[in-house]
């Protein structure tokens, strides 16, 4: 949700990220970092299936992360170093991960919550 926020100030203005289904399937890494007002992240079904890294870090206002089913889950792209990491998100009180998401990931790191 961006309202009256010039692009260079995006890190200090963005409050919500909502990603619909079937998005980001050509990316190998998803990093969401340093958004000072970001309070929620919602990722739909079948998203980011080629990603082997999902890094969510330094989001002081983040209260919820919701990831629908079958995201981050394509077997062909399952590597030994697949990682899902949440760090320094002190306000986080809801983490919802749908069925079969991250099913081939081997490392989950949650720190600074």
N, C-alpha and C positions, 0 to 999 in steps of 0.2 A: 504494500500500500504506500504509494508515493504521492504526496500532495504538496505542491509548491516547494519542491526540493530540487535545487540544481544538481545536475549529475556529479560534479566534483564533491558535493556534500553527502552523497549517498550513504556512506558509512555511518554518518550521524543521524540520518533521517529515516531509514528503512525500518518499518515496524513489523512486517509480516512477509513471509515467503510462502506462496502457494503454487505448487507445481502439479499440473494435471497429469493424467495417465499417458503412458508411452512417450515420455520426454527424456532427453539426455542419454539415449541409448548409443551414442557414438563417442561419449566421453569415457576416459579411463580413470579420472579422478574428480571427485566433488569436494570442494573446500568452501566452507562457509565460516568466515572468520571476521572478528573485529567490528561487527555492526553493533553500535552502542545501544540502540533502542529496539533492536529486533526481539520481539517477544514470542513469536511462533513460527515454526517451520512445518509445513504440510507437504508431503510427497505422495502422489497418487500411485495407482497400480502399474506394474510393469515399467518402472522408470530406472534409469541408470544401470542397465543390465550388463554393460561392459566395464563398469567401474570396479576397480579393485581397491580403491581407497575412498573412504568417506570420512572427512575430517570436519568436525564442528567444534570451533574453539573461540575462546575469549568473547563470549556473548553475555554480558552481565545482566541483561534484562530478559533473557530467554526463559520462558516458563514451560513451553510445551514443544515436543517433537512428535509428529505423527507420520509414520511411514506405512503406506498401505501394502497389500499383499503382492508377492512376486517381484519386488524391486531389489536391485543389487543381487541378482540371483542366477545369472546365466552360467551354466556349467562350463561352457567352452572357455570362458574368461576366468575360471577359478584358478587362482595362482596360490602358491605357498604363502605369499606375503599379503594376502587380502586383510585389510584392517578397517574397522569401524571405531572411530575415536571421538569421544566427547570430553573436552577439557575446559576448565575454567568457565563454567556456566552455572554460577552459584544459585541463581533463582529457579533453575529447572526443577519442576515438580511432577511432570508427566512425560513419560517416554513410552510410546505405543508403536510396536513393530508388528505388522501384519504377517499372516501365515506365509511361510516359505521365503520371506525376505531375508537376505544375508545368509541363506542356507549353505553356501560354500565358503563363507568367511571363516577364518580360523582364529582371528584375534579381535577381541572387543576390549576397548580401554575406556574406562570412565573415571575421571579424576577431577577434583576441584568442584564437586557438586554440593 
